[in-house]
Amino acid sequence: QGQLVESGGGWVQPGGSLRLSCAASGFIFYVYGMGWYRQAPGKQRELVAWINSGGSRTYADSVKGRFTVSRDNAKNTVYLQMNSLKAEDTAVYYCKSVESATMKDYWGQGTQVTVSS
């Protein structure tokens, strides 16, 4: 059974940076697309950034130029580098993996990111 464990969340002032990590286990990491979603209070969960098995990246318009998603297949880990954080980035951030051939997916438990002064 696959498992995703996020880390790196916390509190940061506007303009600051955080790096989230998502460690994967229990499945063949390099064949899965990996990404980050977030859910703010009272809002739907939304896609933030995605990196597929070939390394192609997709970003939500709201984070383009500020966030960078990357993966290390040797460490079975995906990262989200978040710079120039804004109050509206405050949310629980979730890691997700999807195998494109079968659409088998896994979710992490989420990590809280709070941006405030």
N, C-alpha and C positions, 0 to 999 in steps of 0.2 A: 504494500500500500504506500502510495506516495505521500510525502510530507513536505510542507514549506514552512520555514520559520523565519519571520522577519525580525529585524533589529535595527537600531539606530534612530528611532523616533525620539521626540522630546520637545522641549520648549526652546524657542529661538526668537530673537527680536526681529522686526521687519528689516529686510535687507541682508539678513544673515543667511547661513548655509547649513545644510544637514546632508548626510549621506545615509541612505537606507540600504540595508543588505537583506537578501533573501536566500537562505541556504536550503537547498533541495536534497532530498534523499528518497530512495525507494523506487526510482524510475530512471530511465535512460535520459539524462538531462539534455544532452546535446541535440536530440531530435525534437525537443519541445520548444515551441515559442514561449517566451516569458514576458511578463509585464507587470505593470502597477496600475491599480485602480485606487480611487479614494471616495470616501463618503463623508460628507459634512452633515451636521445635525439638520434633520428636516429635508434633506435632499437625497436624490437618487445616487446610487453608486455610478461613478463615471470612469472611463478609461483615461489614464494620465499619459502613459508611455508604454510602448511595446517593442520588443526586439525578437525577430523570428529566428529560426534555427540557422539561417544563413547570415544573420547579422544585420539585416535591414531593420531600420527604426521608424517608428511612427509616434507622433506626439499630438496631444490635445493642443488646440490653438492657444489656450490660456497659459501654457507652460513653455511654448516654443522659445528657444533662445535662453531659457533660464534653467531648464532641467535636462539632464543627460542620462539615458539608460544605457547600461553596458552589461556584459556577461563574461564570466570566466568559466569556460567549460571544464578546465582542469580542477576547479574548486567547486563545481556544481553550484555556483552562486550568481545571482543577478543583483545589480546595484542600481540605485537611483540617486544621482547627484543633484541636489536641489540648491540653486543659488538665487540670490535676490528675492528671497521669500517674502510673500505678502500675507496680510491677515486672511485674505480669501483662500490661501492654501491650507488653512487649518482644516484638518479632517483626520479620519482614520484611514491609513494607507494599507492596502492589501496587495499581496503578491499573488499572481495567478500563473499557472502553466497550462498549456494546451498542446496536445499532439495533433498536428494538422491531419494526419491520415485517419485517425479514429475519433477525433474530437474529445478524447479523454482529457479531463481537466482536474486540476487541484487548486485549492485556495489556501492561503495562509490565514493565521488568526487575526492579523491586523496589528498595526502599530500607530499610536497616536502622534500626530504632529500638530503642535500648537505654535502659531506665530502671533505674538502680541508684544506690546511694549509695557 
